[in-house]
Amino acid sequence: MIKEKFIENKVHEYYWTDDINCATTTLKILSEAFAIKLADQIIDAAIGMHGAGEFGAQCGLVEGTMMFMGIAGRAKGIQDESIVKSCQTFAEQFEIRFGSLQCSVLRP
């Protein structure tokens, strides 16, 4: 189980101190928490993923988490269909909990 204090410290470090976007922060925290190394290209790819390059589209917390679900799922040999279903369930639950998947709605 990921400790809440670990997450708080890492969010402060990555998001607030290092000025890394939400998607990349999420990816880095999950990779550390689950001991799955991320290729540099994954971090590079996440540069513009925070709400579609600050456009206000899908939340970076959702984007980063679903990217990690694919990475971790493949690492564990989980079938693609199951990964896709897990991403769908995560997105549905996120929207229920927070009222939207859109950064432009969540951020204000």
N, C-alpha and C positions, 0 to 999 in steps of 0.2 A: 504494500500500500504506500502510495506517495504521501509523504508528510507535508502538511499544510505550510509549515515554516520553511521547508525546502523550497516550495513553490514561491512563496512570498519573497524569499531572498533572491532567487533566480530571476523573478520578474523585475525586482528592483535593479539587479545587476544588468540584465540584458535590455530591458525596455527603457528604464529611466536613466541609468548611468551610461550604457553603451549606445543608446538611441537606436535599438534594433526593432523593427516592426513586429506587430503582434503574431503574424504567421511564423516568422523566423524564431521569435522568442518561444512560441509554443513548440515548434519542432526541436529546438535545442534542449528545452526542459524535458520533454518526453524522451528524447534520445538518451539523455543522462539518467533519467529515472529508470528507464528500462534497459540500460546498458546496450544500446544499439547504436553503432557508429554510423554517422551520416557522411556520405560522400560530399566533397566540397561543392559539386554541381547541384546538389539538392539545396544547399544554403543559397547558392547563386540564383537558382530558379525562384526562390521565395522572396527575392528582393522586391519585386513589384506586386506581391500578392496581398498586401494589406488593403483590402477593399478595392481591389483591381487598380493598384497604383494610386491610392487616395481618391479614387472616383466615388467611393461610398457604396460599392457593390458588396459582395459577400464578405462577411467579417473574417479577418485574419485568424481569429481564434478557431473558427470553423475550418478554414482552409488548411491551417497548419496541422490541426488534429486529424483531419481526413487524409492528408498526405502521409502523416505518420502511421495511420491505421493501415494504409497500403504497404508502407515500408515494413512495418512490424508483421503484418499478415503474411507477406511474401517470405520474410525471414523465418517464420514459423511453419511455412508450408501450407498455409490456409488457402483454399480454393478462391479464385477471383470472385465467383458469385457470392460467396460468404462475406468477402471483404466489402463488396459493393453493398450488400444488404446491411452490413454493420454501419457503413457510412450513411446510408439512408436513415437508419434508425437513430444514429447520433444526430443528424441534421434535424429530424423530426422532434426529438427530445429537446434539443437546443432551442428550437423555435417555440416549443411549448413553454419552456422555462423562462426564456428571455424575450419572447414576443416577436422576434424577427431573426433573420439571418443576415440582414443588411446593416453594414457598418453605418450608413447614413442615418439609420433609425436608432441603432444601439448607442452610438458614440455620444450624441447630445445628451 
